[in-house]
């Protein structure tokens, strides 16, 4: 919210104090806000305006780093808990952190005093498996041993099921909660006495070469380890069982890598340009992003016609001025701008809102077959985006009935959240001069979607595999897609790529006209790439480098155009 306000008022003159809490999370927006606040503080001082006080708070922050950034600002430490936490390490490295977590849970349950157990895992699939296995194993417990209530906690879980973790366990029962890092700082679960830390976390990384985010499992940082251990000492003395050795812990990074050094920056760069920050490389970042990420993000904005170069500085285009009104990924904002041309704004707002939530569908592993059958009635031959539209229409038809959502495996909480996002976006449209027109023609809707996703095209390569037009990355259709079992698809447009066991296209659709889409798409990308490199290198008087880099794309273009794979 404050970042949005700073677009209109970079000096934040309505505020005398800004408090940034949970600063250790180092989110993209928080890091940009640090820079915006620092600049506002300096300029206000230079102009003899009302001073701006900045308070940065955290339990595990690298305070020295922040203090140095703010010109050696004073630091204050506030005494916290009075409860002790005993840290326990295994004698040797654990090869299987999932199996080790299960064993540790039952060792605690059978040998230690009362108190609930919190286990940190990496994601939904892992958590669902652990909950299922715990329930099965608990049925074999000896007579006289207390019962176990195994629960999961992750962002995609329906709200009513998330709330179960906060309810006290029945008498004679111990709660075991398997959670993602959502339980590190965002929430506090009562009665946790034991923490089991697998030492693993999933984090998103931006591949600037191929232009996609990679979801990767990696070791946590020392700061994250301390946060996890601290969950056990909130109400009484606690214990943290770390499933990694002390030697492994010593090799952990002190702090987790901030988002600004590993994520796509196009959204924040668009906002920064709107604030008048025309030279991104000279912005006072607390930690500077990789140069490749900055360049790739700026290139994306140029491909979307959101920014342009003027005398070596970035400026918003007419489209860019409208796009910055919407607090969205620039690709989504571009779709809204284009929807005015195709008169399908209502449908585009609906699809974008549903893409903005964590997960629309929810199903347990044990119910996967039933879920797949139910999901078929929403599926569309055109792809996942039209399927989302079908779901929303049915949701509205049944007036958001909770029973209908449960029968159809719809995440009620996320559907309501998407509806709220949709209403917010509708209110912003008049500011961009966009009328709320509706159009049922799926071809026009897909043309509009492609205006923001035209770079995200993949062409058929071999059976069940495709290659992206930009980056030439081999990819597959994600199993959750309604296009998953389709064959002979010459071209697929996707919303994002994720890396798990393979690189998968998520939320895919068929282009509105596949016969010539791929060649047009590649030609467009090639020209944009050449133009970007030309401008970049001519300014350095290095035309040879420009030609050399531009020609790298040419073999792929020629190959695809000649043979139309």
Steps between C-alpha positions, in 0.01 A plus 500: 500500500775746599696410187193583289462833681862588432427499125279808554700647791868386499580710810222333706405841644187363668717300739737602777589143602525182291531163677622202297433181697621145426783657300702177511263352239668729243209499258534683171260777603660545843847546351371758250317678784824523696656684207195723445484592871873571515479733200187672636673552835807656334306728263266619776801590712665686209180701440441573870173309492347298783754229594420135424581244767554141387473206739609158373400206721579129499580210730788361292604787274863572415476827691854612418424480127183711533665753733790548258257550211326778695827686563590317822157542660467407870397144592281391791453148636180418690504203735270220383398165643601360837465139391798288405527294181712187487651435156567137407704383198537151348844339517515451122333652189149378417461370143119518495360801686138383455556158656719655771221743588250214543737302721577806713130580547424154637811497719385826657143378533592178680785629715441866584255700713175656377515784249421535132751445218568735207687351202638722223467345152537646149159490330150360456596166346753428774262611775205297370724193493628559854149553639377181330795291621470636854132405518576148375789450741297642791249216458777256598596676824504279814204510738539777756695734271310828437336549163637724224309764304708564184430825314647688204556872455587670171375798298280304256310324780137618541454749782281277720765226490775750580310608811508142634865544602402773750239289680614317815539125464246282685606361836740208459600611149813670368487728197766454232504784247690473174552850359689696237702808595165680538531395867847656541388859558154572360302318770542366853343162579423450871629211714801417280769343717695304239626614160638260240703693243579322172732785403336527157296771327365568152604833348436665165790607278484696174689358202588816305623301198180300444270751668325270748481443873653185645345355815788329677540307826807620689655521845366769733717777646620526860250781556216276380624220725482736799149611402384140479653407834332804657155356426559253785563750777196723487310376806742272684845341468527324166710268287615526138605179323711595201526236229843624396831478682673785679766498228232536232346788696834683507504494119158665471490860377453758775191645331267376226570651159264799461233488230649799324808295411309198369163614357371671186501877556270619220211594731706712742704656218177616336397666827846650547489658153156640587660662807753673276787258567621484142838334555435175685868407528566813708219439751624458857404133555585354839631199304552554129317256268703308240556708187355221281173505697467877462566483125262207446224677697544823304494303174168344601354845566620618159349194333171590668537860377488625860829695504733659246852639498541875472852641512618199698218519755178301532161663451147363506320460168130584472424132565743502792319794663181295497669175603651652815149575628447129560696331786576196286767315308555725192397214270160494668471880488571486126210257455263744671615785275451281191158380617360842412575426133328160504218612733551211742620685810266322744624157388866606514459644851341173610781285360775724641337501845493120503864486388595726792390256772715214626284209389142485376451125544576293806513122530673248722722237340254230606217673309694580182301266270163638613631854471619443142153376402328801660745741339415375149168687494688831517771417248521685167657390173663844478697447823525590867416870479158432350455221755553757778232715340262202497563436871431862593177511301374189680613644834293812433206292377492317834562829686825383657326218687747330736342159443539536123866596548565192715327268253713639216829517692507879476707689757227727640739741672708552186190538282374775730842662491496489118154661502634782718798553268260510204291772662810705583623478140156599367516819709841587351393462136338846464831662605660330198211597271384138465129416471371183667388322184418129486557260210439125489723443196786283627713584195502869594564414863801287401633773269482735793677255732770448236575874496657456842629146458622499138860441620379192689453278196625144460500294181464124462843334514454128555225286647366673813783756499522855371768765460451861604532758227713722721787309661442173310427326832351151488172496694193286567135574570429489874288201613248739657425659160190403302736482199713232668364203303459688172729396214629668184476852640723704270519794741415564865496837678569472872473732799814380677768233502595314816779254562425193711584158356499668154429848367122526477265749334227603743167654398530434127272587210484457126564814292203656324655408164774240525570479125717809491527596866840340561676673210346837586595454865861407423537777245368752752730375776800497267443859386445616858818323614707644213364850560576480873855379437551760228403789727701357788821447305491797264505720808826322583620541139516123467296406193695176449387372841141590414506303176671204664246478783200557272603223262497247786120487464506455123559121470197428717283740299607357163460141620146557625387708203632255241388176657201628708559251780 
